[in-house]
Amino acid sequence: MLGKRFKYIAIEGPIGVGKTSLARRLSKTLDCDLLLEEPQDNPFLERFYQDQRSNALATQLHFLFQRSRQCQQMRQADMFDPVRVSDFMLDKDQLFAQLTLDNEEYELYELVFERLAIDAPQPDLVIYLQASVDTLLKRIAKRGIGYEQSIEGEYLQNLSDLYMRFFHRYDRGPLLIVNVEEADLVGSDHEYEQLLEQLQSLRSGRRYFNAFKPEL
């Protein structure tokens, strides 16, 4: 059983790739706790997309404190040691900081991160979702969150590149890299079952998986 082997499953990838939707479906399948990053609770985020340069540091520090609190709650798990599915890793915070902060701001951010990230729980399994920038932009437009509509392709490309470099070096546990360019892991039972089959057989190391639609 998937939930018996992996107690903490994290789903990662760039904006618009489908992390949260998949995390919700997987948590229902496993009947387990769901931990979401909740960007709507960040009061600086809308201002960031309007003026990134002026609001990057405040936005990033708010996310860092928020994610640190969530990770602390995980360390204080109850006696039943519940399974958790999350739509973020604490490590992602540094990727966004590298992308949005200038050198002096990043030095300050790193000082705070080092204090907060000590003993942060590491996922037992990471699912890394990939898609092209064009597909990400289409999905962002489709879900219709107002402040996200100003996100530019160049920003998403740079973010995607950071994710790829990070996971190219990732060796802290099992990693499933999933190409979702042509897939709908939430809306398609067939594609979702393919994913579950991959997860069930994954024991260690990394694996690449191209989700696909069934032929008609």
N, C-alpha and C positions, 0 to 999 in steps of 0.2 A: 504493500500500500504506500502510495506516494507520501502521505502525511506522516508515516512512521519513519521514513528515511530522512526526510527534510523537514525540520522544525521552523525554519525561517527561509522563505522563498521571496526573492526580490525580482521585480520586473523593471527593466531599465531601457532607455532609448531616448531619442530627441523628442522635442515637442511635437505632438500630433501623431505620433506613431501608434498610439493605442494602449499605452501602459495601464492606465486606470481602468479602462473597460475590461481588459483581460484580467487584471487583478481582481476585479469584482466577480467575474465569472469563475475564476479559479478558486476563489475563497468559498463560493457557494458549492462548487464541486467537492471540495475538501471539508466543507462545513467547519470552517476555521475563522479565526480573527482576521480582520482586514485593517491594514494600516495605510492610510493615504496621506499624501503630502499637503493637501488642502491649500493650493495657491490662492484661492479666493479669500483666505484669511490674512493675506499679506497686504496691508494698506498702501504699500509703496509700489506694488506691481503695475497697476494701471499707469501711474506716473512714470514708471521705468520705460514702458513701451512708448510713451509720448516723448520722453527725453531721457535716453539711456545714460548719457554722460553725467547728468546731474543727479540721477537717482539710483545709480548702480550699487553704490556701497550700502546705502540704507536697505535696499531691496535684498541684497545678498546676506547681510547680517541678520535680517529678520528671518529669512529662510534657514540660516544656520542655527539660530536659537530654537526655531520651531522644530527642526529635524533632530536637534540634540535632545530636546525634551521628549520627543517620541522614542528615540533610542533608549533614553533613560528608563522610560516606562517598560520597554521590552526587557531590560536587565532586571526589572523588579517583577518579573512574571510570577503568577501564582503557583501553587504547589502542583497543579495539574500540567504545567509546562505546555501550554497550548501551541498549536501550529499557527503560524502567522504568514500571511501573504501581504506584500507591500509593493507600492508602485514607485519606490525610490530606494536608493542606497545613500548613506551619508556621504560617501565618496563623491557622488555627483556634484555636490556643492562646490567642490574645488574646481571642477570643470567649468561651471558657469562663472565662477570668480575669475578664472584665468581669461575667460572670454570678454568679460565686461569691465574689469577693474584696471586702473593704471598701476604702475609699479609701486607707488607709495601706498595706495589703497590696498593692494594685494598683500604687501608686507604686514599691514595692520590686520587684515583679514586672517592671515596665516597665524598670527599671534593668538587671535581669538579661537581659531579652529583647533590649534594644538591643545588649548585648555579644555575645549568642549568634547573633542573627539577621542579622548583617552578611554580605552576599553569599550569603544563602540561595538555592538554586536555585529559579527560578520555573517552574511547570508550563508546558509548551507547549500543553496542553489541560486544561480542568477540566470534569468531569461533576458537576453538582450535582443530587442526588436530593432530591425533595420528597414528603411524604406528610402526612396529617392526624395530629393528636396521637392520636386514637383508634386509627388504624392503627399508629402507632409503638408504642403501649402493647400492642396485640395481638401484634405481632411480638416485642417484648421478652419478653412472657410466654411465647410459643411457644418461643423459643430457650433459655429456662430457666436463664440464668446467675443464680445465687443472689443476689448482692449487687445486681443490677439490678432485682430485683422490688420494691424499695422506691421506685423512681423515680416521682415524681408527675407528673400531667398538667400542672400549672402550670409545673414546671421545664422540661418538654419544650416547652411553648408558648413560654416565654421564650427558650429556646435556638433554637427554630425562627424566632422573630422576629429574633433577632440574625443568623442565617444569611441570612435574606431581605434584611435591610438591607445586609449585607456584599456580597452578590452583586448587589444592585441597583446598587451603585457600582463593581463589579469591571470593570476595563478593561485588565488586564495580558496578555490573550491570548484565544484562542477559548474560549467558554463554552457548554456545552450544559446547559440546565436541563430536567430530566426529571421529570415527574409520574408517580410509581410507585404511586399510590393503588390502582389496580386492576390492577397489573402484577406479574409475577414474572419479572424479567430473568434469573434464574439457573435457575429450574425450567422455563421455557417457551422452547423454541427459537424459536418464532415471534416472541415479543416481543423476544428477544435479537437476532434478525436485523434487526428494525426498528431497534433501537438502533445496530447496526453500520452500517446504511445511512445513518443520520443522521450518524454520525461520519465516514464516508467522504466525505460531501459537504460537511462543515463546513470552511471555510477561515479565516474570521476572524469577529470580532464575537460576538454571542450569538444563540442559537436556543432556542426553547421547543418541547418535544416531549412529547406525552401518549402514553405507552406504553399499548397496549390489547390485550385478548385477542381472538382471532379469533371471529367469530360461528359458532355451531354450526348 
